[in-house]
């Protein structure tokens, strides 16, 4: 069975392999873009809703009590006035 599958790949040559690799890279790119857009427009605008969970996670990792006043997400870096 493995030999038959190997012969199938060899029979179709490098064009088939190139197309498969191209589709895999395109699919990975689409998933990456979807994740970035999801973070940008769904998670980050509501980041302050997760303030307590973030503080608890940091407290657990650091072994010390951590409190967070406010978290805001800005679309671009701002320079101090």
C-alpha positions in Angstrom: 0.0 0.0 0.0 2.8 2.4 0.9 4.6 1.6 -2.3 1.5 2.3 -4.4 1.1 5.7 -2.7 4.8 6.5 -3.3 4.4 5.6 -7.0 1.3 7.8 -7.2 3.4 10.8 -6.0 6.3 10.0 -8.3 3.9 9.4 -11.3 2.4 12.9 -11.0 5.8 14.6 -10.7 6.9 17.9 -9.2 4.0 20.0 -10.6 1.5 18.1 -8.3 3.9 18.5 -5.3 4.3 22.2 -6.1 0.6 22.8 -6.3 0.0 20.9 -3.0 2.7 23.0 -1.3 1.2 26.2 -2.8 -2.2 25.4 -1.5 -0.8 24.5 2.0 1.0 27.9 2.2 -2.1 29.8 1.0 -4.2 28.0 3.6 -1.7 28.8 6.4 -1.6 32.4 5.3 -5.4 32.7 5.3 -5.6 31.1 8.8 -2.9 33.6 10.0 -4.7 36.6 8.6 -8.0 35.4 10.2 -6.3 35.1 13.6 -4.8 38.6 13.3 -8.1 40.1 12.2 -9.9 38.3 15.0 -7.4 39.6 17.6 -7.6 43.2 16.2 -11.4 43.5 16.0 -12.7 41.0 18.6 -10.3 40.4 21.4 -8.3 43.7 21.8 -11.3 46.1 21.8 -12.6 44.1 24.8 -9.3 43.5 26.5 -10.4 45.3 29.7 -13.0 42.6 30.2 -10.2 40.1 30.7 -8.3 42.3 33.2 -8.9 40.1 36.2 -8.1 36.8 34.4 -4.9 38.4 33.1 -3.9 39.6 36.6 -4.6 36.1 38.1 -2.5 34.4 35.4 0.4 36.8 36.0 0.0 36.4 39.8 0.2 32.6 39.5 3.2 32.7 37.2 5.1 35.3 39.3 4.1 33.9 42.7 3.2 37.4 43.9 0.0 39.4 44.0 -0.5 41.5 40.8 -3.3 44.0 40.2 -4.1 45.8 37.0 -5.8 49.2 37.0 -6.9 49.5 33.4 -5.9 47.9 30.1 -6.5 49.7 26.8 -5.5 48.7 23.3 -4.5 51.4 20.8 -4.3 50.9 17.1 -0.9 52.6 16.8 1.9 53.7 19.1 1.6 57.2 20.5 4.4 59.5 21.4 4.5 61.1 24.8 3.4 64.7 24.9 
